[in-house]
Amino acid sequence: MQKSVPPPSPELNRLRAAAAMIDIIELGLGQSTLSADRALSMSLFCEWAAEITPRTAEEIKLSKRIQEGLKRLKSAL
């Protein structure tokens, strides 16, 4: 049986991008290929994206993932 994919919305797209960006920031900091200033500005986008009120299960999951990633990044920065 096929799993239905929710239609994309600007909020969902931002959450998806922010969740992926957390991984990119962590990798860049770990490999020293990303400056702390650049990582900070990227993390600000992630914070902004996570400010929405999640309405679907996928949005809730992504929002939690972003919040956990931001906690890790704050301790690294």
N, CA, C and O atoms as a GROMACS GRO file, in nm:
protein
  308
    1MET      N    1   0.084  -0.117   0.000
    1MET     CA    2   0.000   0.000   0.000
    1MET      C    3   0.089   0.124   0.000
    1MET      O    4   0.188   0.131   0.073
    2GLN      N    5   0.053   0.220  -0.082
    2GLN     CA    6   0.130   0.342  -0.092
    2GLN      C    7   0.105   0.434   0.027
    2GLN      O    8  -0.007   0.445   0.076
    3LYS      N    9   0.210   0.497   0.070
    3LYS     CA   10   0.199   0.594   0.179
    3LYS      C   11   0.172   0.731   0.117
    3LYS      O   12   0.243   0.774   0.026
    4SER      N   13   0.070   0.798   0.167
    4SER     CA   14   0.038   0.930   0.111
    4SER      C   15   0.135   1.034   0.166
    4SER      O   16   0.164   1.037   0.286
    5VAL      N   17   0.183   1.117   0.078
    5VAL     CA   18   0.276   1.224   0.114
    5VAL      C   19   0.195   1.352   0.130
    5VAL      O   20   0.118   1.389   0.041
    6PRO      N   21   0.212   1.421   0.243
    6PRO     CA   22   0.136   1.544   0.260
    6PRO      C   23   0.180   1.648   0.158
    6PRO      O   24   0.297   1.655   0.122
    7PRO      N   25   0.086   1.730   0.113
    7PRO     CA   26   0.124   1.832   0.016
    7PRO      C   27   0.223   1.929   0.079
    7PRO      O   28   0.210   1.964   0.196
    8PRO      N   29   0.321   1.973   0.001
    8PRO     CA   30   0.421   2.064   0.058
    8PRO      C   31   0.359   2.199   0.091
    8PRO      O   32   0.272   2.249   0.019
    9SER      N   33   0.404   2.254   0.198
    9SER     CA   34   0.364   2.388   0.237
    9SER      C   35   0.492   2.466   0.266
    9SER      O   36   0.596   2.405   0.290
   10PRO      N   37   0.486   2.597   0.265
   10PRO     CA   38   0.608   2.673   0.296
   10PRO      C   39   0.666   2.637   0.433
   10PRO      O   40   0.788   2.630   0.449
   11GLU      N   41   0.579   2.616   0.532
   11GLU     CA   42   0.626   2.582   0.666
   11GLU      C   43   0.697   2.447   0.668
   11GLU      O   44   0.804   2.433   0.727
   12LEU      N   45   0.637   2.349   0.603
   12LEU     CA   46   0.696   2.215   0.598
   12LEU      C   47   0.829   2.218   0.524
   12LEU      O   48   0.925   2.153   0.565
   13ASN      N   49   0.835   2.292   0.415
   13ASN     CA   50   0.960   2.302   0.340
   13ASN      C   51   1.068   2.368   0.423
   13ASN      O   52   1.184   2.325   0.418
   14ARG      N   53   1.034   2.472   0.500
   14ARG     CA   54   1.133   2.537   0.586
   14ARG      C   55   1.182   2.442   0.694
   14ARG      O   56   1.302   2.438   0.723
   15LEU      N   57   1.091   2.363   0.752
   15LEU     CA   58   1.132   2.267   0.854
   15LEU      C   59   1.224   2.161   0.796
   15LEU      O   60   1.324   2.124   0.859
   16ARG      N   61   1.193   2.113   0.678
   16ARG     CA   62   1.278   2.013   0.614
   16ARG      C   63   1.417   2.071   0.587
   16ARG      O   64   1.518   2.005   0.612
   17ALA      N   65   1.421   2.194   0.536
   17ALA     CA   66   1.550   2.257   0.507
   17ALA      C   67   1.630   2.280   0.635
   17ALA      O   68   1.751   2.258   0.637
   18ALA      N   69   1.564   2.324   0.740
   18ALA     CA   70   1.633   2.351   0.866
   18ALA      C   71   1.686   2.222   0.928
   18ALA      O   72   1.797   2.220   0.982
   19ALA      N   73   1.609   2.115   0.921
   19ALA     CA   74   1.654   1.987   0.976
   19ALA      C   75   1.779   1.938   0.901
   19ALA      O   76   1.872   1.886   0.963
   20ALA      N   77   1.781   1.955   0.771
   20ALA     CA   78   1.898   1.916   0.693
   20ALA      C   79   2.016   2.008   0.722
   20ALA      O   80   2.131   1.965   0.723
   21MET      N   81   1.987   2.136   0.744
   21MET     CA   82   2.093   2.232   0.769
   21MET      C   83   2.163   2.206   0.902
   21MET      O   84   2.282   2.234   0.914
   22ILE      N   85   2.092   2.154   1.001
   22ILE     CA   86   2.154   2.120   1.129
   22ILE      C   87   2.269   2.022   1.106
   22ILE      O   88   2.378   2.038   1.160
   23ASP      N   89   2.242   1.920   1.025
   23ASP     CA   90   2.346   1.820   0.994
   23ASP      C   91   2.464   1.884   0.922
   23ASP      O   92   2.579   1.851   0.950
   24ILE      N   93   2.437   1.974   0.830
   24ILE     CA   94   2.542   2.042   0.754
   24ILE      C   95   2.627   2.128   0.847
   24ILE      O   96   2.750   2.129   0.836
   25ILE      N   97   2.564   2.199   0.939
   25ILE     CA   98   2.636   2.284   1.033
   25ILE      C   99   2.726   2.199   1.123
   25ILE      O  100   2.843   2.231   1.142
   26GLU      N  101   2.670   2.092   1.177
   26GLU     CA  102   2.749   2.006   1.266
   26GLU      C  103   2.869   1.946   1.193
   26GLU      O  104   2.979   1.940   1.248
   27LEU      N  105   2.848   1.902   1.072
   27LEU     CA  106   2.957   1.845   0.993
   27LEU      C  107   3.063   1.951   0.963
   27LEU      O  108   3.182   1.925   0.976
   28GLY      N  109   3.019   2.068   0.922
   28GLY     CA  110   3.112   2.176   0.890
   28GLY      C  111   3.194   2.220   1.009
   28GLY      O  112   3.313   2.248   0.996
   29LEU      N  113   3.131   2.228   1.126
   29LEU     CA  114   3.205   2.264   1.247
   29LEU      C  115   3.302   2.154   1.286
   29LEU      O  116   3.415   2.181   1.327
   30GLY      N  117   3.259   2.030   1.274
   30GLY     CA  118   3.344   1.917   1.310
   30GLY      C  119   3.466   1.904   1.220
   30GLY      O  120   3.573   1.863   1.266
   31GLN      N  121   3.451   1.939   1.094
   31GLN     CA  122   3.562   1.930   0.999
   31GLN      C  123   3.637   2.062   0.982
   31GLN      O  124   3.732   2.071   0.904
   32SER      N  125   3.595   2.163   1.056
   32SER     CA  126   3.656   2.297   1.049
   32SER      C  127   3.648   2.358   0.909
   32SER      O  128   3.737   2.432   0.868
   33THR      N  129   3.541   2.327   0.836
   33THR     CA  130   3.521   2.386   0.704
   33THR      C  131   3.417   2.497   0.708
   33THR      O  132   3.387   2.558   0.605
   34LEU      N  133   3.362   2.524   0.826
   34LEU     CA  134   3.259   2.624   0.843
   34LEU      C  135   3.298   2.712   0.960
   34LEU      O  136   3.328   2.663   1.069
   35SER      N  137   3.298   2.843   0.938
   35SER     CA  138   3.336   2.934   1.046
   35SER      C  139   3.222   2.942   1.149
   35SER      O  140   3.107   2.912   1.118
   36ALA      N  141   3.257   2.982   1.268
   36ALA     CA  142   3.158   2.994   1.374
   36ALA      C  143   3.055   3.102   1.340
   36ALA      O  144   2.937   3.086   1.370
   37ASP      N  145   3.099   3.210   1.276
   37ASP     CA  146   3.005   3.317   1.236
   37ASP      C  147   2.904   3.266   1.135
   37ASP      O  148   2.785   3.295   1.145
   38ARG      N  149   2.952   3.191   1.038
   38ARG     CA  150   2.862   3.135   0.936
   38ARG      C  151   2.767   3.033   0.999
   38ARG      O  152   2.649   3.030   0.966
   39ALA      N  153   2.819   2.951   1.086
   39ALA     CA  154   2.735   2.852   1.155
   39ALA      C  155   2.627   2.922   1.237
   39ALA      O  156   2.514   2.875   1.244
   40LEU      N  157   2.663   3.032   1.300
   40LEU     CA  158   2.565   3.106   1.381
   40LEU      C  159   2.454   3.162   1.294
   40LEU      O  160   2.337   3.152   1.330
   41SER      N  161   2.489   3.220   1.181
   41SER     CA  162   2.385   3.275   1.094
   41SER      C  163   2.296   3.164   1.036
   41SER      O  164   2.175   3.184   1.020
   42MET      N  165   2.354   3.050   1.006
   42MET     CA  166   2.275   2.937   0.957
   42MET      C  167   2.183   2.885   1.067
   42MET      O  168   2.069   2.847   1.040
   43SER      N  169   2.232   2.883   1.191
   43SER     CA  170   2.149   2.834   1.302
   43SER      C  171   2.034   2.931   1.330
   43SER      O  172   1.929   2.890   1.380
   44LEU      N  173   2.052   3.059   1.300
   44LEU     CA  174   1.942   3.155   1.317
   44LEU      C  175   1.826   3.123   1.223
   44LEU      O  176   1.710   3.138   1.259
   45PHE      N  177   1.859   3.079   1.102
   45PHE     CA  178   1.754   3.034   1.010
   45PHE      C  179   1.678   2.915   1.070
   45PHE      O  180   1.555   2.908   1.064
   46CYS      N  181   1.754   2.822   1.127
   46CYS     CA  182   1.693   2.703   1.185
   46CYS      C  183   1.599   2.742   1.301
   46CYS      O  184   1.490   2.687   1.314
   47GLU      N  185   1.644   2.836   1.384
   47GLU     CA  186   1.558   2.883   1.494
   47GLU      C  187   1.431   2.945   1.439
   47GLU      O  188   1.322   2.918   1.490
   48TRP      N  189   1.444   3.028   1.336
   48TRP     CA  190   1.327   3.092   1.276
   48TRP      C  191   1.231   2.988   1.218
   48TRP      O  192   1.110   2.998   1.236
   49ALA      N  193   1.286   2.890   1.149
   49ALA     CA  194   1.202   2.787   1.088
   49ALA      C  195   1.126   2.708   1.193
   49ALA      O  196   1.013   2.665   1.169
   50ALA      N  197   1.187   2.687   1.310
   50ALA     CA  198   1.125   2.606   1.414
   50ALA      C  199   1.023   2.683   1.497
   50ALA      O  200   0.961   2.624   1.586
   51GLU      N  201   1.003   2.810   1.470
   51GLU     CA  202   0.907   2.891   1.547
   51GLU      C  203   0.762   2.864   1.511
   51GLU      O  204   0.671   2.912   1.580
   52ILE      N  205   0.737   2.789   1.404
   52ILE     CA  206   0.598   2.764   1.366
   52ILE      C  207   0.530   2.673   1.467
   52ILE      O  208   0.596   2.604   1.544
   53THR      N  209   0.400   2.675   1.465
   53THR     CA  210   0.323   2.581   1.546
   53THR      C  211   0.297   2.458   1.460
   53THR      O  212   0.221   2.465   1.363
   54PRO      N  213   0.359   2.346   1.494
   54PRO     CA  214   0.343   2.226   1.409
   54PRO      C  215   0.199   2.176   1.411
   54PRO      O  216   0.133   2.173   1.515
   55ARG      N  217   0.152   2.137   1.291
   55ARG     CA  218   0.014   2.089   1.279
   55ARG      C  219   0.005   1.943   1.241
   55ARG      O  220  -0.096   1.878   1.269
   56THR      N  221   0.109   1.891   1.178
   56THR     CA  222   0.105   1.751   1.135
   56THR      C  223   0.212   1.672   1.210
   56THR      O  224   0.299   1.729   1.274
   57ALA      N  225   0.202   1.542   1.199
   57ALA     CA  226   0.300   1.455   1.266
   57ALA      C  227   0.441   1.480   1.212
   57ALA      O  228   0.538   1.478   1.287
   58GLU      N  229   0.452   1.502   1.081
   58GLU     CA  230   0.584   1.527   1.023
   58GLU      C  231   0.641   1.660   1.072
   58GLU      O  232   0.760   1.669   1.101
   59GLU      N  233   0.557   1.761   1.082
   59GLU     CA  234   0.603   1.890   1.133
   59GLU      C  235   0.648   1.880   1.278
   59GLU      O  236   0.747   1.942   1.317
   60ILE      N  237   0.576   1.804   1.358
   60ILE     CA  238   0.614   1.783   1.498
   60ILE      C  239   0.749   1.714   1.506
   60ILE      O  240   0.836   1.755   1.584
   61LYS      N  241   0.767   1.609   1.427
   61LYS     CA  242   0.892   1.533   1.426
   61LYS      C  243   1.009   1.622   1.384
   61LYS      O  244   1.115   1.620   1.448
   62LEU      N  245   0.991   1.699   1.278
   62LEU     CA  246   1.098   1.785   1.230
   62LEU      C  247   1.129   1.896   1.331
   62LEU      O  248   1.246   1.930   1.352
   63SER      N  249   1.027   1.952   1.391
   63SER     CA  250   1.047   2.058   1.489
   63SER      C  251   1.128   2.008   1.608
   63SER      O  252   1.218   2.077   1.656
   64LYS      N  253   1.096   1.889   1.657
   64LYS     CA  254   1.173   1.830   1.768
   64LYS      C  255   1.317   1.805   1.728
   64LYS      O  256   1.409   1.830   1.806
   65ARG      N  257   1.337   1.755   1.608
   65ARG     CA  258   1.472   1.727   1.558
   65ARG      C  259   1.554   1.856   1.550
   65ARG      O  260   1.672   1.858   1.584
   66ILE      N  261   1.491   1.963   1.505
   66ILE     CA  262   1.560   2.092   1.495
   66ILE      C  263   1.594   2.144   1.634
   66ILE      O  264   1.706   2.191   1.656
   67GLN      N  265   1.500   2.137   1.726
   67GLN     CA  266   1.525   2.187   1.862
   67GLN      C  267   1.640   2.111   1.927
   67GLN      O  268   1.726   2.172   1.992
   68GLU      N  269   1.643   1.980   1.911
   68GLU     CA  270   1.753   1.898   1.967
   68GLU      C  271   1.886   1.936   1.902
   68GLU      O  272   1.988   1.947   1.971
   69GLY      N  273   1.885   1.957   1.771
   69GLY     CA  274   2.006   1.996   1.701
   69GLY      C  275   2.055   2.133   1.743
   69GLY      O  276   2.176   2.155   1.756
   70LEU      N  277   1.963   2.226   1.765
   70LEU     CA  278   2.002   2.360   1.809
   70LEU      C  279   2.064   2.357   1.948
   70LEU      O  280   2.156   2.434   1.976
   71LYS      N  281   2.015   2.269   2.034
   71LYS     CA  282   2.075   2.255   2.167
   71LYS      C  283   2.220   2.209   2.156
   71LYS      O  284   2.309   2.260   2.224
   72ARG      N  285   2.243   2.112   2.067
   72ARG     CA  286   2.380   2.063   2.046
   72ARG      C  287   2.468   2.173   1.989
   72ARG      O  288   2.584   2.187   2.030
   73LEU      N  289   2.415   2.250   1.895
   73LEU     CA  290   2.493   2.355   1.831
   73LEU      C  291   2.527   2.467   1.929
   73LEU      O  292   2.637   2.522   1.926
   74LYS      N  293   2.433   2.501   2.015
   74LYS     CA  294   2.460   2.609   2.112
   74LYS      C  295   2.574   2.574   2.204
   74LYS      O  296   2.652   2.660   2.242
   75SER      N  297   2.583   2.446   2.240
   75SER     CA  298   2.695   2.407   2.326
   75SER      C  299   2.826   2.407   2.247
   75SER      O  300   2.932   2.432   2.304
   76ALA      N  301   2.819   2.379   2.117
   76ALA     CA  302   2.940   2.378   2.035
   76ALA      C  303   2.987   2.518   2.000
   76ALA      O  304   3.106   2.543   1.983
   77LEU      N  305   2.891   2.610   1.988
   77LEU     CA  306   2.928   2.747   1.952
   77LEU      C  307   2.958   2.825   2.078
   77LEU      O  308   2.992   2.944   2.070
   0.00000   0.00000   0.00000
